[in-house]
Amino acid sequence: MEDGRRPDERWEQPHTGVPEELLRHVVRTTGLPPALARRVVSDVMGYFVETAEEYVLRRHAELRRDGVANARIWALLREELDVRPVAAPPLSERQLRRIVYG
């Protein structure tokens, strides 16, 4: 891991960059006080900072520890990745342009 932490340790840490617009939305729609809303949003964002590769490595290790066979693990990982948001890889300007313009 480039920041020196295990992938599973990275999402356990609070996320520091809480967008103010998202914070206001959570406060408005839940009635939570701003400090608690910031913590909740930070925790949720921190959970989703894993890249797809980090997620696969972490989940594979967890499932192996639980005694799940690889054949079942691959199917589970495909199902989980279909519904789980993961962090996007860093994209260059050229890659962004290709997404927009093809």
C-alpha positions as CSV (number, residue, x, y, z in Angstrom):
1,M,0.0,0.0,0.0
2,E,1.5,3.3,-0.9
3,D,0.5,5.1,2.3
4,G,2.0,2.4,4.4
5,R,-1.3,1.1,5.8
6,R,-3.0,-2.2,5.1
7,P,-6.1,-1.8,2.8
8,D,-8.4,-2.9,5.7
9,E,-6.8,-0.3,8.0
10,R,-7.3,2.5,5.5
11,W,-11.1,2.4,5.5
12,E,-11.2,2.1,9.2
13,Q,-9.8,5.6,9.6
14,P,-12.1,8.7,9.5
15,H,-12.1,10.4,6.2
16,T,-11.0,14.0,6.5
17,G,-12.3,15.7,3.4
18,V,-16.1,15.9,4.1
19,P,-17.7,18.0,1.3
20,E,-19.7,20.9,3.0
21,E,-22.6,20.4,0.6
22,L,-22.9,16.7,1.6
23,L,-22.6,17.7,5.3
24,R,-25.4,20.3,4.9
25,H,-27.6,17.7,3.1
26,V,-27.1,15.1,5.9
27,V,-27.8,17.7,8.6
28,R,-30.9,18.9,6.8
29,T,-32.3,15.4,6.0
30,T,-31.5,13.6,9.2
31,G,-31.7,16.3,11.9
32,L,-28.3,15.3,13.2
33,P,-26.2,18.0,14.8
34,P,-23.4,19.1,12.4
35,A,-20.6,17.6,14.5
36,L,-22.2,14.2,14.5
37,A,-23.2,14.4,10.9
38,R,-19.6,15.2,10.0
39,R,-18.4,12.1,11.9
40,V,-21.0,9.9,10.2
41,V,-20.2,11.2,6.7
42,S,-16.5,10.9,7.4
43,D,-16.8,7.3,8.6
44,V,-18.9,6.3,5.5
45,M,-16.6,8.0,3.1
46,G,-13.6,6.4,4.8
47,Y,-15.2,3.0,4.3
48,F,-15.4,3.6,0.5
49,V,-11.8,4.8,-0.2
50,E,-10.6,1.3,-1.2
51,T,-9.9,0.8,-4.8
52,A,-11.3,-2.3,-6.5
53,E,-8.0,-4.0,-6.2
54,E,-7.7,-3.2,-2.5
55,Y,-11.2,-4.4,-1.9
56,V,-10.6,-7.7,-3.7
57,L,-7.4,-8.4,-1.8
58,R,-9.0,-7.6,1.6
59,R,-12.2,-9.6,1.0
60,H,-10.3,-12.6,-0.4
61,A,-8.2,-12.7,2.7
62,E,-11.3,-12.4,4.9
63,L,-13.2,-15.1,3.1
64,R,-10.2,-17.5,3.1
65,R,-9.8,-17.0,6.9
66,D,-13.5,-17.9,7.1
67,G,-12.8,-21.2,5.2
68,V,-14.6,-20.3,2.0
69,A,-13.2,-22.1,-1.1
70,N,-11.8,-20.0,-3.9
71,A,-14.4,-21.1,-6.4
72,R,-17.1,-19.6,-4.1
73,I,-14.9,-16.5,-3.3
74,W,-14.7,-15.5,-7.0
75,A,-18.4,-15.6,-7.4
76,L,-18.9,-13.6,-4.1
77,L,-16.4,-11.0,-5.2
78,R,-18.1,-10.5,-8.5
79,E,-21.5,-10.1,-6.8
80,E,-20.1,-7.7,-4.2
81,L,-18.2,-5.5,-6.7
82,D,-21.4,-5.2,-8.8
83,V,-23.1,-3.4,-5.9
84,R,-20.3,-1.8,-3.9
85,P,-18.9,1.6,-4.8
86,V,-15.1,1.6,-4.8
87,A,-12.7,4.5,-5.2
88,A,-11.9,5.4,-8.8
89,P,-8.3,5.1,-9.9
90,P,-6.4,8.4,-10.5
91,L,-7.3,9.5,-14.0
92,S,-5.1,11.7,-16.3
93,E,-6.6,14.6,-18.3
94,R,-6.3,12.4,-21.4
95,Q,-8.3,9.6,-19.7
96,L,-11.0,12.0,-18.6
97,R,-11.2,13.3,-22.2
98,R,-11.6,9.8,-23.5
99,I,-14.4,9.2,-21.1
100,V,-16.2,12.3,-22.3
101,Y,-15.4,12.2,-26.0
102,G,-14.7,8.6,-26.6
